[in-house]
Amino acid sequence: MKIYISKNEKQTLSFAKNFAKKLKGGDIILLIGNLGSGKTIFVKGIAKALNIKKSISSPTFNIIKIYNIPHNLDKKNKIKYLCHIDAYRLKNQKDLKILGIDEILSSQKTVTLIEWANKVKNILPKNNISIQFKTTNNKNERIIIIHNY
């Protein structure tokens, strides 16, 4: 377990960009925390590090958004897609199965980030990284706790 204190949104973005440097493809990252705790900001930082130019927002109504990763200069990097999932509005875990989650999670060319992952954790593989986001009394500060890292 690792703990990181972010004083503001800019630091959360920077933390995510550094975190992204360790991604290899096939990574499954579970994002857990209350509304407004920094999950989507973290995804924005990952996307920026992967050179995605599109605007990133939480796929609350779409459930799943898949972004193509632009050609990387680093030939060792096999990541081709970023999959951003928001499980907040799912009625049950089976809904994610219907949307093809198994194929997404088994791809070694995809990095998958799942907001509200605690709602679907029973159908997810055990080989994942869990990141918990907590707010503090300071409006902009976040405690970010990384498990299985």
LUMKOLMAR-935481 format. One line per field, with one value per residue (C-alpha): residue number from 1; z, x, y. Coordinates in Angstrom, 1 decimal. Last residue first. Layout:
BEGIN
num = c(NUM ...)
zz = c(Z ...)
xx = c(X ...)
yy = c(Y ...)
END
This chain:
BEGIN
num = c(149 148 147 146 145 144 143 142 141 140 139 138 137 136 135 134 133 132 131 130 129 128 127 126 125 124 123 122 121 120 119 118 117 116 115 114 113 112 111 110 109 108 107 106 105 104 103 102 101 100 99 98 97 96 95 94 93 92 91 90 89 88 87 86 85 84 83 82 81 80 79 78 77 76 75 74 73 72 71 70 69 68 67 66 65 64 63 62 61 60 59 58 57 56 55 54 53 52 51 50 49 48 47 46 45 44 43 42 41 40 39 38 37 36 35 34 33 32 31 30 29 28 27 26 25 24 23 22 21 20 19 18 17 16 15 14 13 12 11 10 9 8 7 6 5 4 3 2 1)
zz = c(-6.5 -5.0 -3.1 -3.8 -1.4 -2.6 0.1 -1.5 -0.8 -2.6 0.0 3.1 5.5 3.6 0.6 0.0 -3.2 -3.2 -5.9 -6.5 -8.9 -10.5 -10.8 -9.0 -12.1 -12.0 -11.7 -7.9 -8.0 -9.8 -7.4 -5.8 -9.2 -8.9 -11.6 -13.7 -15.5 -18.2 -20.0 -23.2 -25.5 -23.3 -23.8 -21.3 -19.5 -22.7 -23.8 -20.4 -20.2 -23.2 -22.5 -21.4 -18.7 -17.5 -17.1 -15.2 -12.4 -11.4 -11.8 -13.3 -12.8 -11.0 -12.9 -14.9 -17.4 -19.1 -21.6 -22.9 -26.0 -28.0 -25.2 -26.6 -25.3 -26.3 -29.5 -27.5 -30.2 -29.4 -32.1 -30.7 -28.0 -29.2 -26.6 -25.3 -23.4 -21.3 -19.1 -21.7 -19.0 -16.4 -18.9 -16.8 -18.9 -20.9 -23.7 -26.6 -27.0 -25.8 -25.4 -23.0 -20.2 -21.0 -20.7 -17.3 -16.0 -17.2 -15.5 -12.2 -12.6 -13.1 -9.8 -7.8 -4.8 -6.4 -5.8 -3.3 -3.8 -5.6 -8.8 -9.9 -12.3 -14.7 -16.6 -19.7 -21.2 -19.8 -17.3 -15.2 -16.9 -16.2 -12.5 -13.3 -15.3 -12.5 -9.9 -12.1 -12.6 -8.8 -8.2 -10.5 -8.9 -5.5 -2.3 -3.3 -0.5 -1.7 0.2 -0.9 0.0)
xx = c(1.0 -1.6 -3.3 -2.9 -4.3 -4.9 -5.7 -7.1 -6.8 -8.9 -11.6 -9.3 -11.4 -10.3 -11.5 -10.6 -9.6 -9.0 -6.8 -7.0 -4.5 -5.6 -4.8 -7.9 -10.0 -13.3 -16.8 -17.0 -15.6 -18.6 -20.0 -16.6 -15.3 -17.0 -14.7 -13.0 -9.8 -8.7 -5.4 -5.7 -3.2 -3.0 -6.7 -8.4 -10.2 -11.8 -13.0 -14.5 -16.1 -18.3 -21.3 -23.3 -20.8 -21.1 -24.9 -24.3 -22.8 -26.1 -28.1 -25.2 -25.3 -22.0 -20.1 -18.1 -15.6 -12.7 -10.9 -7.6 -6.4 -3.2 -0.8 2.1 4.9 8.2 8.3 8.4 7.5 3.9 1.2 -1.9 -3.8 -7.3 -9.9 -12.7 -15.6 -17.8 -20.8 -22.3 -24.4 -21.7 -18.8 -16.8 -15.2 -12.0 -11.6 -9.7 -6.0 -4.8 -1.0 -0.8 0.3 -2.8 -5.0 -3.5 -3.9 -7.6 -8.2 -6.9 -9.2 -12.0 -11.3 -10.7 -13.0 -15.9 -18.4 -17.1 -14.2 -12.9 -11.0 -10.0 -7.1 -6.8 -3.5 -3.5 -1.0 2.4 1.6 4.5 4.7 1.0 1.7 3.8 0.9 -1.6 0.5 0.8 -3.0 -3.5 -1.0 -2.9 -6.2 -4.9 -3.0 -2.6 -1.4 -0.1 -0.3 1.2 0.0)
yy = c(-1.7 -4.0 -1.1 2.6 5.2 8.7 11.3 14.4 18.1 20.8 21.5 20.9 18.9 15.8 14.0 10.3 8.6 4.8 3.2 -0.5 -2.1 -5.3 -9.0 -10.3 -10.3 -8.4 -9.9 -9.5 -6.0 -4.5 -1.9 -1.4 -0.3 3.0 4.3 1.6 2.4 -0.1 0.0 -1.9 -3.7 -6.8 -7.3 -9.6 -6.8 -5.5 -8.9 -9.7 -6.3 -6.9 -4.7 -7.7 -8.4 -4.8 -5.2 -8.5 -6.5 -4.9 -1.8 0.1 3.8 4.3 1.7 4.3 2.7 4.3 2.1 3.4 1.7 0.9 0.1 -1.9 0.4 -1.2 0.9 4.2 6.8 6.1 6.1 7.8 5.9 5.1 6.0 3.7 5.0 2.7 3.4 5.8 7.6 8.1 8.1 10.5 13.2 13.2 15.8 14.3 14.8 11.4 11.4 8.5 10.9 13.1 10.0 9.1 12.6 12.8 9.4 10.9 13.9 11.4 9.7 12.9 12.8 14.6 11.9 9.4 7.1 4.0 3.7 0.2 0.0 -2.9 -3.0 -5.2 -2.8 -1.7 1.0 2.3 5.7 6.2 6.6 9.7 11.2 10.3 12.1 15.1 15.2 14.8 17.6 20.0 19.1 20.3 19.3 15.7 13.4 10.0 6.8 3.5 0.0)
END
